[in-house]
């Protein structure tokens, strides 16, 4: 069964927003945009926040204006804030060795994240540490793949905290719309926490449906 255009549009928009934590970056997700953004999906994208920007990017890909492994700076999600000027980041031998040791012993939990965040290399990059380290590992595919596990774990805990806050209080129309837009991410990451994550996901879905009933 073909997915509804609105569902596909939201999936593409989530990929666009999360490019900075996806292995392969634009080269991995641009072909998905080309394959799945049919006319109906484009119409749905036009109604979503930042959707028109993604449409411009897709049109650039189809026309050949933008290479399949790239995106125009002005069309980058979050105004390019997630990428910054980190493409040329290089690591010293000691930094690379320390990072490799940390990644080889990383566990996808709070303790594992705490160990990563204590690294001097991570502290050096500040708020952009996820993207900066990924860029620095562009010539080390094995380590880059392990770093993707760090990024996924970090995002999972972010969403866990967001979902926990959401279900603990009443939500208004705007918040419900935000939850619905981000639901594909919640559905991807919360199950990583096992039964507790699935229970939180169900509570999140219930919070949306309950708000609808009360209208």
C-alpha positions in Angstrom: 0.0 0.0 0.0 1.3 3.4 -0.9 1.9 5.7 2.0 -0.3 8.8 2.3 1.3 11.9 0.7 1.1 13.7 4.1 3.0 10.9 5.8 5.7 10.8 3.2 6.0 14.6 3.3 6.6 14.6 7.0 9.1 11.8 6.7 11.1 13.8 4.1 10.9 16.9 6.2 12.3 15.0 9.2 15.1 13.6 7.1 15.9 17.2 6.0 16.0 18.4 9.6 18.1 15.5 10.9 20.7 15.3 8.1 23.4 16.3 10.6 23.0 12.9 12.4 22.5 10.6 9.4 25.4 8.6 8.0 26.3 9.8 4.5 24.6 13.1 5.0 23.1 14.7 1.9 24.5 12.0 -0.3 22.4 9.5 1.5 19.1 11.4 1.8 19.0 13.4 -1.5 18.1 10.3 -3.6 15.2 9.7 -1.2 13.9 13.2 -1.8 14.1 12.5 -5.6 12.4 9.1 -5.4 9.6 9.9 -3.0 8.6 13.6 -3.6 5.9 13.2 -6.2 3.4 15.9 -7.0 1.1 15.1 -4.1 4.0 15.0 -1.6 5.2 18.4 -2.9 1.7 19.8 -2.3 1.8 18.5 1.3 5.3 19.9 1.8 4.2 23.3 0.8 1.8 23.4 3.8 4.4 22.4 6.4 6.9 24.7 8.2 10.1 24.9 6.2 8.5 22.7 3.6 8.9 25.3 0.9 12.6 25.5 1.5 12.8 21.7 1.1 10.8 22.0 -2.2 13.4 24.5 -3.5 16.2 22.0 -2.6 14.4 19.1 -4.3 13.8 21.3 -7.5 17.5 22.2 -7.5 18.4 18.5 -7.3 16.1 17.6 -10.1 17.4 20.4 -12.4 21.0 19.4 -11.7 21.7 22.8 -10.1 22.7 21.1 -6.9 24.9 18.0 -6.9 23.4 14.9 -5.3 25.8 15.0 -2.4 25.2 18.6 -1.5 22.7 21.5 -0.7 22.9 25.2 -1.2 24.0 27.0 1.9 20.9 29.2 2.0 18.6 26.2 1.9 20.3 24.3 4.8 18.0 23.4 7.7 18.3 25.8 10.7 20.0 28.3 8.5 23.1 26.1 8.5 23.5 26.5 12.2 24.0 22.7 12.7 26.9 22.6 10.2 28.6 25.8 10.8 32.2 26.0 9.5 33.2 22.5 10.6 33.8 20.8 7.2 37.6 21.3 7.4 38.0 20.1 11.0 41.0 17.9 11.5 42.1 15.9 14.6 45.5 15.6 16.1 46.9 12.1 16.6 46.2 12.2 20.3 42.6 13.4 19.7 41.9 10.7 17.2 43.4 8.0 19.4 41.4 9.2 22.4 38.2 9.4 20.4 38.7 5.9 18.9 39.2 4.5 22.4 36.0 6.1 23.6 34.0 4.9 20.7 35.2 1.4 21.0 34.0 1.2 24.6 30.8 3.3 24.1 27.5 2.0 25.4 24.2 3.5 24.2 23.1 4.8 27.5 23.4 7.8 29.8 26.7 6.6 31.2 28.1 6.1 27.6 27.0 9.6 26.6 28.5 11.1 29.8 31.9 9.5 28.9 31.8 11.0 25.4 30.8 14.4 26.6 33.8 14.5 29.0 36.2 14.2 26.2 38.3 17.3 25.7 37.7 17.1 22.0 33.9 17.2 22.5 34.2 20.2 24.9 36.3 22.0 22.4 33.5 22.1 19.9 30.9 23.3 22.4 27.3 23.2 21.2 28.2 21.9 17.7 30.1 18.8 19.0 27.9 16.3 17.3 28.3 17.8 13.8 31.9 18.9 14.3 33.1 15.4 15.3 31.2 13.8 12.4 32.9 16.2 10.0 36.3 15.4 11.5 35.7 11.7 11.0 34.9 12.0 7.3 38.1 10.2 6.4 37.5 7.4 9.0 34.3 5.6 7.9 34.5 2.9 10.6 34.8 5.5 13.4 32.1 7.7 11.7 29.7 4.8 11.8 30.3 4.3 15.5 29.9 8.1 16.0 26.4 7.7 14.4 25.5 5.5 17.3 26.5 8.2 19.7 24.4 10.7 17.7 21.4 8.4 17.7 21.7 7.8 21.4 22.0 11.5 22.2 18.9 12.2 20.1 17.0 9.4 21.7 17.5 10.8 25.2 16.6 14.3 23.9 13.3 12.9 22.7 12.7 10.9 25.8 13.1 14.1 27.9 10.8 16.0 25.5 8.1 13.3 25.5 8.3 13.0 29.3 7.6 16.7 29.7 4.8 16.6 27.2 2.8 13.8 28.8 3.1 15.4 32.2 1.1 18.5 31.4 -2.0 19.5 29.3 -1.2 20.5 25.7 -2.7 23.2 23.5 -3.3 23.2 19.8 0.1 24.5 18.9 1.9 21.9 21.0 -0.3 19.1 19.6 0.6 20.2 16.1 4.3 20.1 17.0 4.0 16.6 18.4 2.2 15.3 15.3 4.9 16.8 13.1 7.7 15.2 15.2 5.8 11.9 15.8 7.9 9.9 13.2 11.0 10.8 15.2 9.4 9.7 18.5 8.3 6.5 16.8 11.9 5.9 15.7 13.8 6.7 18.8 11.6 5.9 21.8 11.4 2.2 21.2 15.2 2.2 21.7 14.3 2.3 25.5 12.4 -1.0 25.3 9.1 -1.4 27.1 9.5 1.9 28.9 10.0 3.7 25.6 7.0 2.0 24.0 4.8 2.9 27.0 6.0 6.5 26.8 5.2 6.5 23.1 1.7 5.2 23.8 1.2 7.9 26.4 2.3 10.5 23.8 -0.2 9.2 21.3 -2.9 9.2 23.9 -2.1 12.9 24.8 -2.8 13.8 21.2 -6.0 11.9 20.9 -7.3 13.1 24.3 -6.7 16.7 23.3 -8.7 16.1 20.2 -11.6 14.5 22.1 -11.8 17.6 24.4 -12.2 20.0 21.5 
